[in-house]
C-alpha cells in the first residue's frame, strides 16, 4: 500500500505537534508551583490547542493539495 507524499507529510506534521504537546504536558504536570486545578486547566488547554492544530493540518492540507 503506497500513500501519497502529502499524506506522509501531514502525518509527520501531526506527529511533530503531538510530540510538542506531550512535552508541554509533561512540563505542566511536573510543575511544582502550580496547584492541581491549574495543572489540569493548563493540560486541557494544551490538548485543545494540539487538537485544533491537527484538525487544521488535515483540513488545510487536503484543501491545499486538491
Secondary structure, 3 states (H helix, E strand, C coil): CCCCHHHHHHHHHHHHHHHHHHHHHHHHHHCCCCCHHHHHHHHHHHHHHHHHHHHHHHHHHHHHHC
